[in-house]
Amino acid sequence: MPLIGFLSSGFREAYSPFLVAFRTGLGESGYVEDHNVKIEYRWAEGQFDRLPVLAADLVHRSAATIVTSGVSSGLAARAATSTIPHVFLSQDDPVKLKFVASFNRPGGNATGVALLTSVLVKKAARARAGARPDRCGDRGPCKSEQSGIRRSDERRADGSTVPWAANSCSQRRKGR
């Protein structure tokens, strides 16, 4: 019976909803835990220094696949093996982490889902900074206008509105 290793830096209790979805997805693909596939779980429980040992144990047990959740557990799996398939869920860029060579041609033994939340947060902050009204006026178009960003007014919880800087730039140019 093939063995799937599941490696996480977290606590089992925190992953309960994810594990239900994980088992459901396996079942939809014809794999049922303890029927035709075995799953062994390794939880570091916040002790990140344990991850390399836990990953090595899954390699030693000849896991057919190692599934990881999070950057730290993914890095531990990557360091432990370059041959066992590694399926990751990561909140960071898998190319930067060297899980894969590129998005178009990942190569190697890893595949997975990258949420890229850290990348998106940085880009959103840069977009807002580039759309400040003080960067408009006679000095040329706003950075948001150069990039084609069009924003609408932001509505506060009390119902009032705060115009986005991109709107302010456009309105200043039109003499409003």
C-alpha positions as semicolon CSV with decimal commas, in nm:
position;residue;x (nm);y (nm);z (nm)
1;M;0,000;0,000;0,000
2;P;0,152;0,339;-0,099
3;L;0,243;0,580;0,179
4;I;0,168;0,952;0,169
5;G;0,365;1,158;0,417
6;F;0,204;1,477;0,544
7;L;0,446;1,725;0,700
8;S;0,355;2,046;0,880
9;S;0,513;2,287;1,125
10;G;0,173;2,333;1,289
11;F;-0,060;2,145;1,521
12;R;-0,297;1,869;1,408
13;E;-0,597;2,038;1,574
14;A;-0,548;2,356;1,372
15;Y;-0,548;2,158;1,046
16;S;-0,873;1,962;1,102
17;P;-1,074;2,139;0,826
18;F;-0,781;2,115;0,585
19;L;-0,736;1,744;0,657
20;V;-1,104;1,676;0,587
21;A;-1,066;1,851;0,249
22;F;-0,738;1,668;0,185
23;R;-0,896;1,326;0,249
24;T;-1,204;1,419;0,044
25;G;-0,984;1,517;-0,251
26;L;-0,791;1,193;-0,226
27;G;-1,119;1,001;-0,213
28;E;-1,244;1,176;-0,526
29;S;-0,928;1,051;-0,697
30;G;-0,990;0,696;-0,578
31;Y;-0,758;0,696;-0,276
32;V;-0,911;0,607;0,060
33;E;-0,701;0,626;0,375
34;D;-0,631;0,282;0,528
35;H;-0,808;0,115;0,236
36;N;-0,570;0,162;-0,059
37;V;-0,332;0,431;0,072
38;K;-0,167;0,494;0,407
39;I;-0,112;0,848;0,535
40;E;0,144;0,924;0,803
41;Y;0,127;1,266;0,962
42;R;0,423;1,453;1,107
43;W;0,352;1,762;1,317
44;A;0,635;1,985;1,439
45;E;0,389;2,169;1,668
46;G;0,567;2,500;1,626
47;Q;0,913;2,352;1,685
48;F;1,062;2,434;1,347
49;D;1,396;2,272;1,430
50;R;1,216;1,934;1,428
51;L;1,112;1,962;1,063
52;P;1,434;1,824;0,906
53;V;1,417;1,512;1,126
54;L;1,046;1,463;1,053
55;A;1,104;1,502;0,678
56;A;1,398;1,260;0,688
57;D;1,179;1,006;0,869
58;L;0,922;1,019;0,588
59;V;1,202;0,968;0,333
60;H;1,338;0,676;0,539
61;R;0,989;0,520;0,542
62;S;0,986;0,537;0,160
63;A;0,688;0,769;0,129
64;A;0,550;0,766;-0,225
65;T;0,469;1,138;-0,190
66;I;0,534;1,406;0,071
67;V;0,266;1,671;0,114
68;T;0,369;1,990;0,295
69;S;0,183;2,290;0,424
70;G;0,378;2,609;0,472
71;V;0,717;2,737;0,374
72;S;0,921;2,580;0,655
73;S;0,788;2,228;0,606
74;G;0,832;2,266;0,229
75;L;1,193;2,367;0,274
76;A;1,252;2,068;0,502
77;A;1,104;1,831;0,243
78;R;1,310;1,989;-0,034
79;A;1,628;1,941;0,170
80;A;1,538;1,581;0,257
81;T;1,475;1,452;-0,096
82;S;1,507;1,544;-0,460
83;T;1,341;1,225;-0,586
84;I;1,021;1,166;-0,385
85;P;0,735;1,375;-0,527
86;H;0,667;1,679;-0,311
87;V;0,325;1,846;-0,316
88;F;0,332;2,184;-0,144
89;L;0,093;2,451;-0,024
90;S;0,297;2,768;0,018
91;Q;0,226;3,130;0,099
92;D;0,537;3,246;-0,085
93;D;0,689;3,227;-0,431
94;P;0,789;2,863;-0,503
95;V;1,048;2,980;-0,758
96;K;1,216;3,204;-0,501
97;L;1,208;2,917;-0,250
98;K;1,359;2,687;-0,517
99;F;1,071;2,438;-0,489
100;V;1,040;2,468;-0,868
101;A;1,262;2,605;-1,145
102;S;0,987;2,822;-1,295
103;F;0,610;2,844;-1,315
104;N;0,607;2,741;-1,681
105;R;0,852;2,452;-1,644
106;P;0,869;2,349;-1,278
107;G;1,098;2,051;-1,332
108;G;1,225;1,851;-1,036
109;N;1,007;1,662;-0,792
110;A;0,780;1,940;-0,662
111;T;0,437;2,065;-0,757
112;G;0,172;2,245;-0,562
113;V;-0,025;2,557;-0,488
114;A;0,133;2,892;-0,412
115;L;-0,100;3,150;-0,263
116;L;0,156;3,429;-0,320
117;T;-0,004;3,638;-0,046
118;S;0,324;3,802;0,053
119;V;0,391;3,903;-0,308
120;L;0,041;4,046;-0,352
121;V;0,057;4,246;-0,028
122;K;0,385;4,407;-0,138
123;K;0,244;4,487;-0,482
124;A;-0,071;4,638;-0,332
125;A;0,136;4,857;-0,100
126;R;0,349;4,976;-0,393
127;A;0,038;5,048;-0,602
128;R;-0,111;5,259;-0,323
129;A;0,215;5,443;-0,264
130;G;0,246;5,515;-0,635
131;A;-0,106;5,660;-0,646
132;R;-0,054;5,938;-0,393
133;P;-0,191;6,276;-0,501
134;D;0,140;6,452;-0,426
135;R;0,292;6,266;-0,719
136;C;0,051;6,429;-0,964
137;G;0,011;6,774;-1,102
138;D;0,263;6,932;-1,332
139;R;0,514;6,653;-1,280
140;G;0,340;6,417;-1,522
141;P;0,086;6,140;-1,487
142;C;0,032;5,951;-1,164
143;K;0,206;5,618;-1,144
144;S;-0,135;5,454;-1,112
145;E;-0,245;5,616;-1,436
146;Q;0,074;5,507;-1,611
147;S;0,002;5,148;-1,512
148;G;-0,362;5,167;-1,617
149;I;-0,500;5,135;-1,265
150;R;-0,841;5,290;-1,223
151;R;-0,975;5,299;-0,870
152;S;-1,311;5,398;-0,730
153;D;-1,383;5,577;-0,406
154;E;-1,332;5,378;-0,091
155;R;-1,633;5,352;0,135
156;R;-1,583;5,374;0,513
157;A;-1,787;5,177;0,765
158;D;-1,976;5,497;0,863
159;G;-2,093;5,542;0,504
160;S;-1,862;5,833;0,415
161;T;-1,627;5,802;0,120
162;V;-1,257;5,864;0,079
163;P;-1,149;5,928;-0,279
164;W;-0,866;5,711;-0,400
165;A;-0,553;5,899;-0,492
166;A;-0,587;5,792;-0,855
167;N;-0,923;5,968;-0,868
168;S;-0,772;6,274;-0,703
169;C;-0,500;6,286;-0,968
170;S;-0,752;6,267;-1,251
171;Q;-0,971;6,531;-1,093
172;R;-0,678;6,771;-1,045
173;R;-0,580;6,738;-1,410
174;K;-0,933;6,812;-1,519
175;G;-0,938;7,124;-1,299
176;R;-1,186;6,989;-1,044
